Each structure stands twice: as structure tokens, then as C-alpha cells.
Amino acid sequence: MTRIFIAALLGLSLAGPAGAHDPRPGPNGGFKVDAGARHHAELVANGTPQVVMFLYDTNDQPVPAQGYRAHAILVVTGATQRFTLQAGEGNRLVGTAPVPVPAGTKGAVQITGPDGATAQARF
């Protein structure tokens, strides 16, 4: 199952959607990217193991995180780190990585909504 998930993430990372926005600064100090057709996501890492992802709709309005969950695969100093993010307050999904995650870390987050629909945010 994990191999299929990783293969899917790698495949999606090679074929970017047409008309996608480039990463842009978010209001919380991270970069905001497209996450499927219905969301934008901002990943905030600050050199600690705690990572926060903020969820927005396509009009950049906060989306309550209740009912959402996510799985992150981030590359930190050349090593792949996998961890989950759970709904927090407001539009925050919060997770704890196995190692400190510096700002600007690259990777992907698979987001699952309350309706079971999934989306991917690539940072």
C-alpha cells in the first residue's frame, strides 16, 4: 500500500496540472499551493518537528479543518520523512515529523476530506 501511495505521488509530481498557480507566499509564513481543484494549502515548517498546514478554498478563504486528515511525505536533509496531520483549530492540520523540518522543505501532502475525496499539495 505504501509503495502504491509513493508511486502515485511521484507520478503526479511529474505531470503538473495545466493552469496551476506557482507556489506563493501564504499569510502564515509558508508557501501556498494548489491542492486539487477545490483547495489551496499552505505548509508552515520552522525547524521544529511540528508542521502545520493551513487549508483554504479556491478563493483563499479558510476552510475549517474538522473532518480532514492528511499524510505528509517530506524530504528533510536527503531523507524521506512520513507522518500524519490531524485537524486542529480553525483551518489548521497539525502533525509531528520524526525530525525537525526546516522552512522551505520539499515534498507532498495527500489530503482527505470529510467526504472521502482526496487531493494532493506539492511543496
DANOR-V704907 format. One record per backbone hydrogen bond with DSSP energy under -1.0 kcal/mol. CO is the residue of the C=O (numbers start at 0). NH is the residue of the N-H. E is the energy in kcal/mol with one decimal. If there is no record, write none. Layout:
# DANOR-V704907
co: <CO & CO>
nh: <NH & NH>
e: <E & E>
This chain:
# DANOR-V704907
co: <0 & 1 & 2 & 3 & 4 & 5 & 6 & 7 & 8 & 9 & 16 & 23 & 25 & 29 & 30 & 31 & 32 & 38 & 39 & 40 & 41 & 43 & 47 & 48 & 50 & 51 & 52 & 53 & 54 & 55 & 56 & 60 & 64 & 68 & 69 & 70 & 71 & 72 & 73 & 75 & 78 & 80 & 82 & 84 & 85 & 88 & 89 & 90 & 91 & 92 & 93 & 94 & 100 & 101 & 105 & 106 & 107 & 108 & 109 & 110 & 111 & 112 & 116 & 118 & 120>
nh: <4 & 5 & 6 & 7 & 8 & 9 & 10 & 11 & 12 & 13 & 19 & 31 & 28 & 25 & 42 & 23 & 40 & 34 & 55 & 32 & 53 & 51 & 100 & 96 & 94 & 43 & 92 & 41 & 62 & 39 & 59 & 56 & 67 & 111 & 84 & 109 & 82 & 107 & 80 & 78 & 75 & 73 & 71 & 69 & 93 & 91 & 64 & 54 & 87 & 52 & 85 & 50 & 46 & 104 & 74 & 122 & 72 & 120 & 70 & 118 & 68 & 115 & 112 & 110 & 108>
e: <-2.3 & -2.6 & -2.6 & -2.5 & -2.3 & -2.6 & -2.5 & -2.5 & -1.9 & -1.0 & -1.4 & -3.9 & -1.2 & -3.0 & -1.5 & -2.0 & -2.6 & -2.8 & -2.8 & -2.8 & -2.8 & -2.3 & -2.3 & -3.0 & -2.5 & -3.3 & -2.6 & -2.3 & -2.4 & -2.1 & -2.0 & -2.6 & -2.8 & -3.1 & -2.8 & -2.8 & -1.7 & -2.4 & -3.4 & -2.1 & -2.9 & -2.5 & -3.2 & -2.0 & -3.0 & -1.8 & -3.0 & -2.4 & -3.3 & -2.9 & -2.8 & -2.9 & -3.0 & -1.2 & -2.7 & -2.9 & -2.8 & -2.5 & -2.1 & -2.1 & -1.9 & -2.1 & -3.0 & -3.3 & -2.6>
